[in-house]
Amino acid sequence: MQYDMDQKIAEFRVNGYTVFEDLIPVEKIDRMREAFMALLDQVRERETEIRDVEEGDLRTGKGRLQRVHRYCMDWPLDPPLGDPEVYEHPVIVEFFERYFVDKDIFISCLHSNNPYPGSVYQNWHRDTKLLTPNIGNPSHPTSAVKVPLVDTCEENGSFEVIPGTQYLAIPEYEGKYNDMLTQPGFHLNPRRVNMKRGTVWMQDPRTIHRGTPNTSDHARPELCICFSKPWYQLRRPLIIHREHFEAMSERGRHLFRNAQLID
């Protein structure tokens, strides 16, 4: 499929997110989901108390219980999850190179946020801190592509976003968005990000959003791959296995150049 990249970048800058439909073959997504769920189910079985930090081994499920029936997990590059046709996809890489106006970008996280049946609303929040108080920067030094591993809809807890909020830079509002936005009579125009398998979406982490309740009979797994400008400092290191790094293409090794390698 051909995409109008100028339009996609404009959508991203205006709304704080954009969607690329039918980017990844569904058969590939289904293989990734099977491998991913084997790890996520281990996290779910093991993690029974809410934590702030992911625990465990990458290859047996490094994750945590974030909220009721909602689990975060870092994921390994073991096949079929570590697919260069995803993390090196020319459309994804071109998008971030053009958004950052920089060809020296790198991958800074492999993460996920996954609601199971019975999950509840997240608070309205951002995925980053305010870097420049009272200044709404036209771009942010890190953003993410998110890859749903199932069709997403209202029933299984698709994300809800408030377009255009990436430019809010009022210090007094930080940390108070949920209390403010859930007040009776507060007018909002949120959008649900409902997608079919094979579609991906790019998200500015400043855009205010929340996960919603999963009332279906299945989990809603979604991969998150963060791309960043070369000077961006990680809050915590991205950890990958040395064997995967050494087997990568030159482009792949450049994208993962700042990762911490383990044996």
C-alpha positions in Angstrom: 0.0 0.0 0.0 1.2 3.5 -0.8 1.0 6.2 1.9 1.1 9.9 1.6 3.9 10.5 4.1 3.5 14.3 4.1 -0.1 13.8 5.1 0.7 11.3 7.8 3.3 13.6 9.4 0.8 16.5 9.2 -1.8 14.3 11.0 0.7 13.4 13.6 1.7 17.0 14.2 -1.9 18.1 14.4 -3.5 15.2 16.3 -0.6 13.7 18.2 -1.1 10.4 16.5 -1.6 8.9 13.1 -2.6 5.4 11.7 -1.0 3.3 8.9 -3.5 0.8 7.8 -2.5 -2.7 6.4 1.2 -2.1 7.0 2.1 -5.6 8.4 0.9 -8.9 6.9 -1.8 -10.4 9.1 -0.1 -13.8 9.0 3.0 -12.3 10.6 1.0 -10.5 13.3 -0.7 -13.8 14.2 2.6 -15.6 14.6 3.9 -12.7 16.8 0.7 -12.8 18.9 1.2 -16.5 19.6 4.7 -16.1 20.8 3.9 -12.9 22.7 0.9 -14.3 24.6 3.0 -17.3 25.8 5.2 -14.8 27.6 2.4 -12.5 28.7 0.4 -15.4 30.2 3.5 -16.3 32.3 3.6 -12.7 33.6 -0.1 -12.7 34.4 0.2 -16.0 36.3 3.3 -14.8 38.3 2.5 -11.1 39.0 -0.3 -10.8 41.5 0.6 -7.4 43.1 0.8 -4.0 41.4 4.4 -2.9 40.8 6.2 0.1 39.3 9.0 -1.8 37.6 9.0 -4.9 35.3 10.4 -8.0 36.9 11.6 -11.3 35.5 13.6 -12.6 32.6 13.1 -11.4 29.0 12.8 -15.0 27.7 10.3 -16.1 30.3 8.3 -12.9 30.7 9.7 -9.6 32.1 6.7 -7.7 33.2 4.4 -6.4 35.9 0.8 -5.8 37.0 0.1 -2.2 36.3 -3.5 -1.9 37.2 -6.4 -4.4 37.7 -6.0 -7.0 34.9 -3.6 -4.8 33.0 0.0 -5.9 32.4 3.1 -4.2 31.1 5.8 -6.3 29.5 9.2 -5.8 27.9 9.6 -8.3 25.1 12.6 -10.0 23.5 13.8 -10.1 19.9 13.5 -13.9 19.8 11.7 -14.9 16.5 9.0 -14.3 15.5 8.8 -11.1 17.7 12.2 -9.7 16.7 11.3 -9.3 13.0 13.3 -6.7 11.0 10.4 -6.4 8.6 8.7 -4.7 11.6 11.4 -2.7 13.4 13.2 -1.9 10.2 10.1 -1.4 8.1 10.9 1.3 5.6 7.6 3.1 6.1 8.1 3.2 9.9 11.8 4.3 9.7 11.0 7.0 7.1 8.2 8.3 9.2 10.4 8.9 12.2 13.4 10.1 10.2 11.2 12.8 8.7 9.3 13.6 11.9 12.6 14.1 13.8 14.3 15.6 10.8 17.2 13.3 11.6 18.4 10.1 10.0 20.5 9.2 13.0 17.5 7.9 15.1 17.7 4.9 17.4 15.3 2.4 19.0 15.0 3.1 22.7 12.3 0.7 24.0 10.5 -2.6 23.3 7.5 -2.4 25.6 3.8 -3.2 25.8 0.6 -2.4 27.7 -2.0 -5.2 27.6 -5.5 -5.3 29.2 -7.1 -8.6 29.9 -10.8 -9.1 30.5 -11.9 -7.3 33.6 -9.4 -4.4 33.2 -10.6 -0.9 34.1 -10.0 2.6 32.8 -6.5 4.0 33.2 -6.2 7.6 34.4 -5.9 10.2 31.7 -2.1 10.6 31.4 0.9 11.3 29.3 3.8 8.9 28.7 6.4 11.5 29.3 7.2 14.5 31.5 6.9 18.1 30.5 10.3 19.1 29.1 9.7 22.8 28.4 7.2 24.4 30.8 4.9 26.9 29.0 6.4 26.1 25.6 4.5 23.7 23.3 7.4 22.3 21.2 6.5 21.3 17.6 8.1 17.9 18.2 9.3 15.7 21.0 12.6 13.8 21.1 11.0 10.3 21.4 7.8 8.8 20.0 6.5 5.3 19.4 5.0 3.0 16.8 2.4 0.6 18.3 1.5 -2.7 16.8 -1.8 -4.3 17.8 -1.6 -8.1 17.8 -5.5 -8.4 17.7 -8.2 -6.4 16.1 -8.9 -3.5 18.6 -12.3 -2.2 19.5 -14.4 -0.8 22.3 -15.1 -4.3 23.7 -11.5 -5.3 24.2 -10.3 -2.0 25.6 -8.8 0.1 22.7 -6.9 3.2 23.6 -8.7 6.6 23.8 -6.8 9.8 22.9 -7.5 13.5 23.1 -6.1 14.9 19.8 -4.0 18.0 19.9 -3.1 17.8 23.6 0.6 17.2 22.8 1.2 20.9 22.8 -0.3 21.5 26.3 2.6 22.8 28.4 1.0 24.3 31.5 3.0 23.1 34.5 0.0 23.5 36.9 -1.9 20.9 34.9 0.8 18.2 35.0 -0.2 15.2 37.1 -3.7 16.5 37.4 -5.2 15.6 34.0 -7.4 12.8 35.3 -9.0 14.9 38.1 -9.5 17.8 35.7 -10.8 15.9 32.7 -13.2 13.7 34.7 -15.0 16.6 36.4 -18.7 16.6 35.8 -19.5 18.8 32.8 -15.9 19.0 31.5 -16.3 18.9 27.7 -14.0 16.5 25.8 -13.7 15.2 22.3 -11.7 12.0 22.7 -11.1 9.5 19.9 -11.0 5.8 20.1 -8.1 4.2 18.2 -9.9 1.1 16.8 -7.8 -0.9 14.3 -7.7 -4.2 12.5 -4.6 -6.5 12.7 -1.8 -5.4 10.4 -2.5 -1.7 11.1 -0.1 0.3 13.3 -0.3 3.7 14.9 2.3 6.3 15.8 1.8 8.2 19.1 3.4 11.3 20.4 3.9 10.4 24.1 2.8 13.9 25.1 -0.7 13.3 23.8 -3.1 12.7 26.6 -4.7 9.2 26.5 -5.9 6.3 28.5 -6.5 2.6 28.2 -10.2 1.6 28.5 -11.9 -1.4 30.1 -11.7 -4.8 28.4 -15.1 -6.4 28.5 -14.4 -9.0 25.9 -13.3 -12.7 26.4 -9.6 -12.1 25.3 -6.6 -10.0 26.0 -5.7 -7.0 23.8 -1.9 -7.3 23.3 0.0 -4.5 21.6 3.7 -4.1 20.9 5.3 -0.7 21.4 8.6 0.3 19.7 10.1 3.7 20.7 12.2 5.7 18.3 14.3 8.6 19.5 16.6 11.4 18.5 20.3 10.5 18.9 20.8 12.8 21.9 17.9 11.5 23.9 18.8 10.0 27.2 17.0 6.8 28.3 15.3 6.6 31.7 16.3 2.9 31.8 18.3 0.9 29.3 16.8 -1.1 26.5 18.1 -4.7 27.0 18.5 -7.2 24.1 20.4 -10.4 23.6 23.8 -10.2 22.0 23.0 -13.0 19.5 20.2 -10.9 18.0 22.3 -7.8 17.8 25.1 -9.6 16.0 22.7 -11.2 13.5 21.1 -7.9 12.5 21.7 -6.0 9.3 23.9 -2.9 9.4 20.7 -0.8 9.6 19.4 -2.9 12.5 22.6 -2.6 14.5 22.6 1.1 14.0 19.0 1.4 15.3 19.9 -0.7 18.4 23.3 0.8 18.9 22.4 2.2 22.4 20.9 -1.1 23.7 22.5 -2.9 26.6 23.6 -6.4 25.3 23.2 -9.5 27.4 24.2 -13.1 26.8 
